[in-house]
Amino acid sequence: MKQLDRRSFLKTASAVSAGTMLAPKLFALGAFEEEPARPVSANDHIQIALIGAGWRGQLDTGEAVQVPGVKLVAAADCYDGRLVHCKELWGKDVFTTRDYNEILARKDIDAVIIGTPDHWHMKAATDAMKAGKDVYCEKPMIHLYSDGPAMIETARSTNRIIQIGSQRVSSILYAKAKELLASGAIGKLNMVQAHWDRNSSLGAWNYDIPLDASTQTCDWPRFEGTAPHIPWNPEHFFQWRKWKAYGSGVAGDLFVHLFSGTHFITGSHGPTRAMATGGLRFWNDGRDVYDVMLGLFDYEMGFNLALRVNFVDGGEESEGLTFTGSEGTMQIGENYVSVTRVPRETEPGLMVGNYADAMQKEMTEAYRKKYPITHSDNPPATGFEKFVAPDGYSDTYDHFKNFFASVRTRKPVVEDAVFGFRAAGAALLSNMSIEKGQVVNWDPEAMKVVQS
Ligand SMILES: NC(=O)c1ccc[n+]([C@@H]2O[C@H](COP(=O)([O-])OP(=O)(O)OC[C@H]3O[C@@H](n4cnc5c(N)ncnc54)[C@H](O)[C@@H]3O)[C@@H](O)[C@H]2O)c1
């Protein structure tokens, strides 16, 4: 209302002209970085193994072996059909086993990719590092808060490289977003909103169960690990995300990506306060985690974060982040980052239309005296810019390229265990807030829940 009044009354010469406002600028982000033309020497080769050869593990490995000088030599999984498929994908010489310890005992393996369900991340990662292997561990890094310090300490004491698999941290889109925010493109950041909405059965984790699933083809006790024992259950095996015993709900599966992105772009270490709510609104299929979750988080850097995951959405499936600053917004979609600049007003405006005519006139004159109409030669920057990733761009490939560069140089990775714990620790605050029915506090520097 105020704006309408102000515009209709004063028609002040705003520094922003409609022409500049709407002229969009489109940029293609740098294409794939060329790989060095030199051949990778024999002793520069990195031999890897996959632990947990399901959907993500296979996808990760497919990207990893495209990095020059990287070869898969072994795979471990609890379902035989996936081990068979590993040989189909990467050759019959790939050594396969149900027991990852057989892989860790091999001297010819430099690094492992861990693509198990969340409840195995800490154990598999620490076992691998203690066996002298570098580790690429899928997100969320932790299942329990105690996993974080154990993984950080093991990486330190064994001097192993560990990278966590939130691939957005290596994305050219997120690098551009970080650069834009730091350059002041949207002014002072005051709020981040991020969402992940789905409207499909697969989106709600109802993955297909193979026809031969049984206790003969699946190593159920090994899969269960430290999870509370229940009789063989193929749904729990193949759709484990639906149960807290193995996964961490939408917070661990999806919020964690949004935290990793937010932390990378802002440079923040994490929220100090969190509250979340949600419910099981649609997928009443025996799962014990919510299909709708909303979380609110306070950051000491001076912004708030609002997250939403919705598996019941009647609209299009979508994910994205919106950074709102004092002078514009920045949006990240699946293959682009865009900035809309709306600089702050240069005068406060006047809302006098409901006063007597004489008073309106008097106030308008006084206002114009105080804020004379100026025509600036240098209007504040405004407009819309969009940066688009090249077709086929894969941030997972870039994340692996960064990981293997660190494996070779022993230089720090882009997403170490501290970063991974800060993202996953923040995400799991949502589950804790819902369980306790209250606001929960977190110390992002010490990476500890603050008891209230
Ligand atoms: N970075 C991403 O974008 C992304 C995307 C999807 C999944 N993920 C993560 O990847 C992980 C795996 O997810 P998924 O969808 O591939 O699950 P999945 O069920 O398809 O695969 C997990 C595999 O791990 C195996 N497994 C379980 N315990 C094991 C053990 N002790 N030793 C060896 N293998 C074991 C299972 O048999 C199964 O085949 C999860 O932590 C998930 O959060 C990350």
The ligand as an SDF file (V2000), in Angstrom:
LIG
                    3D

 44 48  0  0  0  0  0  0  0  0999 V2000
   25.0760  -37.0420   -3.0320 N   0  0  0  0  0  0  0  0  0  0  0  0
   23.8520  -37.2940   -3.4700 C   0  0  0  0  0  0  0  0  0  0  0  0
   23.2460  -36.5190   -4.2170 O   0  0  0  0  0  0  0  0  0  0  0  0
   23.2070  -38.5780   -3.0630 C   0  0  0  0  0  0  0  0  0  0  0  0
   22.1260  -39.0750   -3.8130 C   0  0  0  0  0  0  0  0  0  0  0  0
   21.5580  -40.2920   -3.4360 C   0  0  0  0  0  0  0  0  0  0  0  0
   22.0390  -40.9580   -2.3200 C   0  0  0  0  0  0  0  0  0  0  0  0
   23.0510  -40.4350   -1.5890 N   0  0  0  0  0  0  0  0  0  0  0  0
   23.5570  -41.1600   -0.3950 C   0  0  0  0  0  0  0  0  0  0  0  0
   24.1590  -42.3650   -0.8190 O   0  0  0  0  0  0  0  0  0  0  0  0
   23.9380  -43.3760    0.1520 C   0  0  0  0  0  0  0  0  0  0  0  0
   23.3210  -44.5980   -0.5310 C   0  0  0  0  0  0  0  0  0  0  0  0
   22.0640  -44.2820   -1.0590 O   0  0  0  0  0  0  0  0  0  0  0  0
   21.4220  -45.1760   -2.2210 P   0  0  0  0  0  0  0  0  0  0  0  0
   20.2380  -44.4700   -2.7260 O   0  0  0  0  0  0  0  0  0  0  0  0
   22.4850  -45.5400   -3.1830 O   0  0  0  0  0  0  0  0  0  0  0  0
   20.9690  -46.4730   -1.3990 O   0  0  0  0  0  0  0  0  0  0  0  0
   20.8210  -47.9390   -1.9630 P   0  0  0  0  0  0  0  0  0  0  0  0
   19.9290  -48.6840   -1.0350 O   0  0  0  0  0  0  0  0  0  0  0  0
   20.4690  -47.9240   -3.4120 O   0  0  0  0  0  0  0  0  0  0  0  0
   22.3080  -48.5380   -1.8450 O   0  0  0  0  0  0  0  0  0  0  0  0
   22.9040  -48.7870   -0.6080 C   0  0  0  0  0  0  0  0  0  0  0  0
   23.6780  -50.0960   -0.7430 C   0  0  0  0  0  0  0  0  0  0  0  0
   24.5040  -50.2670    0.4050 O   0  0  0  0  0  0  0  0  0  0  0  0
   24.5810  -51.6560    0.6540 C   0  0  0  0  0  0  0  0  0  0  0  0
   25.0410  -51.8720    2.0090 N   0  0  0  0  0  0  0  0  0  0  0  0
   24.3850  -51.7500    3.1800 C   0  0  0  0  0  0  0  0  0  0  0  0
   25.1760  -52.0600    4.2070 N   0  0  0  0  0  0  0  0  0  0  0  0
   26.3830  -52.3950    3.6740 C   0  0  0  0  0  0  0  0  0  0  0  0
   27.6000  -52.8420    4.2240 C   0  0  0  0  0  0  0  0  0  0  0  0
   27.7640  -52.9850    5.5420 N   0  0  0  0  0  0  0  0  0  0  0  0
   28.6300  -53.1280    3.3930 N   0  0  0  0  0  0  0  0  0  0  0  0
   28.4700  -53.0120    2.0550 C   0  0  0  0  0  0  0  0  0  0  0  0
   27.3300  -52.5950    1.4690 N   0  0  0  0  0  0  0  0  0  0  0  0
   26.3010  -52.2860    2.2860 C   0  0  0  0  0  0  0  0  0  0  0  0
   23.1740  -52.1570    0.3790 C   0  0  0  0  0  0  0  0  0  0  0  0
   23.1680  -53.5350    0.1310 O   0  0  0  0  0  0  0  0  0  0  0  0
   22.7690  -51.3180   -0.8060 C   0  0  0  0  0  0  0  0  0  0  0  0
   22.9640  -52.0060   -2.0230 O   0  0  0  0  0  0  0  0  0  0  0  0
   23.0590  -42.7510    1.2290 C   0  0  0  0  0  0  0  0  0  0  0  0
   23.8430  -42.3600    2.3240 O   0  0  0  0  0  0  0  0  0  0  0  0
   22.4420  -41.5530    0.5480 C   0  0  0  0  0  0  0  0  0  0  0  0
   22.1420  -40.4970    1.4440 O   0  0  0  0  0  0  0  0  0  0  0  0
   23.6410  -39.2800   -1.9680 C   0  0  0  0  0  0  0  0  0  0  0  0
  1  2  1  0
  2  3  2  0
  2  4  1  0
  4  5  1  0
  4 44  2  0
  5  6  2  0
  6  7  1  0
  7  8  2  0
  8  9  1  0
  8 44  1  0
  9 10  1  0
  9 42  1  0
 10 11  1  0
 11 12  1  0
 11 40  1  0
 12 13  1  0
 13 14  1  0
 14 15  2  0
 14 16  1  0
 14 17  1  0
 17 18  1  0
 18 19  2  0
 18 20  1  0
 18 21  1  0
 21 22  1  0
 22 23  1  0
 23 24  1  0
 23 38  1  0
 24 25  1  0
 25 26  1  0
 25 36  1  0
 26 27  1  0
 26 35  1  0
 27 28  2  0
 28 29  1  0
 29 30  1  0
 29 35  2  0
 30 31  1  0
 30 32  2  0
 32 33  1  0
 33 34  2  0
 34 35  1  0
 36 37  1  0
 36 38  1  0
 38 39  1  0
 40 41  1  0
 40 42  1  0
 42 43  1  0
M  CHG  2   8   1  16  -1
M  END
$$$$
